[in-house]
Structures are given as C-alpha cells and as structure tokens.
Amino acid sequence: MKNSTIFTSLSPNAEIDDVLLAAKLLFMPWKWQKGSSLNKLQHEFQKIIPVENVFFFESGRTCLYLLLRALDIKENDEVLLQAYTCVAVPEPILWVKAKPVYVDCDEESLGMSPVDLEQKITPKSKVLIIQHTFGNPAGEMEKLLKIAKKHHLFVIEDCAHALGSSYKDQKTGTFADASFFSFGRDKVISSVFGGTLTVKNSELASKIAIFHEKCEPISKRWIFQQLLHPILTGIAKASYDIYLGKIILALSKRLRLISKAVYPEERKGLKPPFLLHQLPNALACLAVHQLQKLDPFNTHRAKIAQFYEQNLDGLSIRLPKKTRASKPAWLRYTIQTEKAAELLKAAAREKIYLGDWYTTSIAPKGVDYEKIRYNPKSCPVAEKLARQSVNLPTDIHINKTKALRIIHFLKSFYGGKTTSK
Ligand SMILES: Cc1ncc(COP(=O)(O)O)c(C=O)c1O
C-alpha cells in the first residue's frame, strides 16, 4: 500500500516467523514455564558474550535489582547512573532503598560525562552504572572505568540497548564487573519481556545463583499475555491503515491482552506487577529464535543508520555521532533538533510515528522526579538532549523506501531539498 504507516515502536523486531512461533507456543502450555529453551539461550548468548556466569530473568529491571541486593547495596549507599535514561534504571536502586545519583551526559555519545562523574562521587558512592544509550557505546569508556577504579566503585554496564555493539573491538557487556541486557519489546532482540545478567566474580555469581533458584515460576496467565503481544501487535500493524489496527490495539490494551512496557506505578519509582522471576521457557524460546537473527538485525540497523547519515547532512538537526572506536548497535537513530515536539507531531500527521525515547531526562513522560530523587538542575546537558531528541527507526521493517520517506519528510519539514544519495 502506498504510504503505509511507519512505526518506530510496536514489536519492531517481530517478523512473520516470530509471530508464528508465538502462535505455536500459545497451543503448548506445557512448555510455557519449564523446558530446554533456557539452556539453548544460555549457549547462544555465551557465543556472543563469553562470560561464564549468566542468569536469565523476566526483565532487565530484575537483573539490576537482584545484582544490587547481592552486592548488599542498601540505605545510605549511593549508586551513580546517568540522566537521559529510562525510569527502569533508577527504580531498582530505589527498591533497595539506596540513593540514585544522577550524572550528566557526554553530548557526543549520549553516555555519561566523566567530568561530571568525578564531581558527583562521594564517600558513600558504591556502584557506577555505565549506560550504552540507544546502542551507542559510552564514548568515554576508559575514563569512566579509570575513575571507577580510583574510587573503588563496582561497575555495571547497562547493555539494555546494546547487545552486539562493541568498543575498540571488544563487545560491550564485557568491560565491567557485571552487565545486564534486556530482551524487552523494543530492544535489540525481543521476547516481549526478558533480561540477562552476567557477572565476573564467582562469589557474587553464587549469591545470584541462589536468588535465581529461589525465584517462583511466573504465572501462566502472564506468559499467555506476552505470547499474545507479537501476534496482536502484528495484526494491528498490518491492518492499521484501514483503521482496524487502531481498534485492535485499543481493545487489546483495554482488555489487558497485552502488557505495558512501563507500568503507571513505576513513574513513582514503585514496583511493577511482575518482578523476581526466571525467564520462562516460552519467552526463552522466542529469545533463542531472535538471537539467531542478531547479526542480520544489527547489520540492517547499521545500513539504515548510514543511509540516514548520508542523506540528512546539511539540515538544521544534529546527527548522532559514534566515536571512531565504537561499533554501535544503532537501536534507534536519535537526532537532536530544537523543534523536536513539533517534528514528532508533523511526522505523525504524515503517518510516520517517530520515536520519543528520552524526550524527558528520566523517561517516559510523567515520571515523578521527586519520588525518584532527580533534581533537573543537576544535569543540564541531559535536560537539553531530552528537549531535543527524536528517534528515527532502524529496525528490520525499515527498508530503504521507508527510510527515504522519513528523509523526504525531514527535508520538507526543514525546507531543504529532497534529493537522496
Ligand atoms: C537504558 C535502559 N536500561 C534498563 C532498562 C530496563 O530493561 P527492562 O525493560 O528489560 O526491565 C531499560 C528499558 O526499559 C532501558 O531503556
């Protein structure tokens, strides 16, 4: 169909084979909770991130929460994280009653600023979380790691956006003492919900293994809801342009047939209704299938990012920069523009739904800054980045024709020419 709707979100990684797999699993409830897929997932994952101690949970949030508990982080301890992030990162810090200390950004890589990090460290600082934002490895890795070493901080890499990316030919997720990854619905690969925790220290790993063992299996009802997600969103996307899709989506949300990525209570730093579960077998099965497509997915994303870069030069927007040392996963291609809000609205009118990740310094919109202990004045660069961010899609459904439509839209929005390279 000519000019069909372009999405940035809504199961961007689900292809027809993923939808069929989810549909098949729907009819195999005996495979939902336990089965052989977790072992397969571990095997496949360790081929990419060669770390011995790997644990799979139902979300990245649970990975971080259990890691902080295993480290015995508690009241009066401080955990350093960057602003320009998702509320899912400070949440686990709040759940262990520690203090999240927000560090400002490095404008180039959208990662953490080492200069601001030095200033925010106190004798109470215990942990540093290094985030690889939108799949772009933190640009000042060596400096951040050096500062952490000097101050005896435990370092965690937040690779929620960055599976498969690398820095100086080393995979992100292998630099720090521990790392976590997400297989959430909009991440590099997706099983709707899912997270991986890797730790280097074997004593710490034994503690996490005990937590992992003690996790109750997650309910079949919850698994059913996640299996429905790629199916319903797939049908909704396919029928969006004849309005049926909008109705299917609205009904699916209303009837709670599909889950939310961030629950309303999380905007106040409270716990969502899932947590502390191992990754169930059915979602591990979806994740194994997606992991096999990691390389083609990331190669495709890199090509689309390059296409944007070649064709958006000269407009009054700032294009994302990668350092020469890094090979990003390009989860989203995030541009900076003073007209971000206007641009998002104008694109939607053209049936182009661009991404609004991190259009507030602690996303999504509506997060209660007081409850999550964020003082906006503390991170001016993050504030500016958030005001100016718009993400362009790079996923497997964005072919060159769709990317060109986005490019032409941007050129006409900024009054530029519409020729492409
Ligand atoms: C930067 C970042 N870290 C961590 C998370 C948490 O991952 P999950 O959604 O799997 O809990 C998210 C996503 O929500 C995120 O964007």
The ligand as an ORCA input file, in Angstrom:
! r2SCAN-3c Opt
* xyz 0 1
  C      18.601      2.101     29.394
  C      17.710      1.040     29.955
  N      18.162      0.283     30.957
  C      17.400     -0.680     31.511
  C      16.125     -0.936     31.062
  C      15.301     -1.996     31.726
  O      15.115     -3.135     30.943
  P      13.781     -3.970     31.068
  O      12.709     -3.267     30.330
  O      14.116     -5.306     30.472
  O      13.466     -4.089     32.525
  C      15.619     -0.159     30.002
  C      14.300     -0.400     29.419
  O      13.260     -0.284     29.772
  C      16.416      0.862     29.450
  O      15.951      1.632     28.447
*
